[in-house]
Amino acid sequence: MFGFNRTAAAGQASPTKEQTERILTPDDAPPGAIISPDTRRPNRIPPGQSRTKKWPVLDASGTPDLSLISWKLHVAGAVHHPIVLTWEEFAALPRVQVFADMHCVTRWSRLGNVWEGVSTRHLLELAGGPLPQAKFVIAHAYDYGWTTNLPLDAFLAEDALVAIRHDGEDLAPEHGGPARLVIPRLYAWKSAKWLGAIELVERDRAGFWERNGYHMNGDPWKEERFGLNY
């Protein structure tokens, strides 16, 4: 299993009770953090959702047993120069912080998360950028071949990243550590846990939950929970 340091970042105090009770706003974000646009909405909870102060653990098949020694991230498909990054190479890349809300299709919303990791835009730059025919992304996870699909423009949003830290701590295995995709403007199932590969494709292709009836896009503000994906 991972040898993660679960302590808070140096110089970062644990949240006070008052901070956990109130809804954090962009003014609470770390200096220089990217602010997800949805956190600036007057009402930040989409239709049919309820706020949670906890972080529920949900997945399809349980937490996979991963080693940082063998972990790799592939960026492949319709890119100019496919790449494969080891954990050491990935962890050494420039990082961003993103202040964003998270909305799960199971109807909970966790507001005011601070993610830290590598921008999806930077990862595609390392792969030479998308080829002209690239329109969608298939995210491949380490949990038994799990996948999810999303539009390329959603993947390249300014607030999208591959995160390795959350709220000042290394990302726990049950929440997708060592690295998970984070796409704040779509339902959380699109933010693939245990990310192993990013594949750019010309035609959309349903992933695990999409094949089982979830929506191909998953916009929480439009309640795109379910769809006929055939």
Secondary structure, DSSP 8 states (H G I E B T S, - for coil): ------S--TT-----HHHHHS---GGGS-TT-EE-GGGGSSS-S-TT-EE-SS-----SS------TTT-EEEEEESBSS-EEEEHHHHHTS--EEEEEEEE-TTSEEEEEEEEEEEEHHHHHHHTT-B-TT--EEEEEETTTT-EEEEEHHHHTSTT-EEEEEETTEE--GGGTTT-EEE-TTS-GGGS-SSEEEEEEESS----HHHHTTB-SS--GGGT--B----
